[in-house]
């Protein structure tokens, strides 16, 4: 999907020389995507896409290094894609006019936002006034509902819900990091499953096939092995999130324990959406779904749908106008002098 007035290039036709180039980044914990678009004749036109590694909180031990690396790698790959389309050397590509990044862990209105903007400007060699860093939930909201009220539910490695009313007021719910929050995410599903697996091993819960599936995936044969694995330096939040598809598959095959895990996580996500709707006084909100858990875990998505409509009977899922990269590009356009504000 693309923003209104935002067109995809036809690969069969050569791209004309762009007038001005904008960069939009969608930086999650697992992956960072960069989209380059040309502003031509009052429209945004995609000219290149690239991806790179994900980010972590800027205050984490390697937070700034990961943030810079995500920008640099995804941007360079997007430039390479653009150059290949044009049949030119990457060094001949036009400079970037403005850029915006929606990144996991950046809270709007905090010092982190200024730090993120400064690093984005540094990596792209742009004036800081032409760069914006904000939370990836904000760019997802802008991409999904660029000019109307709505709520976006994001469930990937982590989770967050954010909405906006018709007057532009916004409210976010959840997404306070896995140490404090995260219920409704792929990490939450995987983490719950591992907790249940040690309870099964101890005899505190009836043993089942789910435990063995999880332990096989992590190459563990005992609870002691599992404990050593999860505290090892190489095991992180994303590793537990990767277990969510196993839980979803088990639920699809009738595993009651797996189904209960999915239901708890789905209920938490739906409750965050209902709280957001209440805060913004949205009685029949339009909803958008984002993130790998909602897009790829079919049993989880069914339970989210069911619980959402139980809590908000008048709500409705909408086909989003664009994705988070489109939302970031819209923010970058705001930072440029390319159109009147």
Secondary structure, 3 states (H helix, E strand, C coil): CCCCCEECCCCCCCCCCCCCEEEEEEECCCEEEEEEEEEECCEEEEEEEEEEECCCCCCCCCHHHHHHHHHHHHHHHHHHHHHHHHCCCHHHCCCEEEEEEEECCCCCCCHHHHHHHHHHHHHHCCCHHHEEEEEHHHHHHHHHCCCCCEEEEEECCCEEEEEECCCCCEEEECCCCCCCCCCCCHHHHHHHHHHHHHHHHHCCCCCCHHHHHHHHHCCCCCHHHHHHHHCCCCCCHHHHHCCHHHHHHHHHCCCHHHHHHHHHHHHHHHHHHHHHHHHCCCCCCEEEEECHHHHHCHHHHHHHHHHHHHHCCCCEECCCCCCHHHHHHHHHHHHCCCCCC
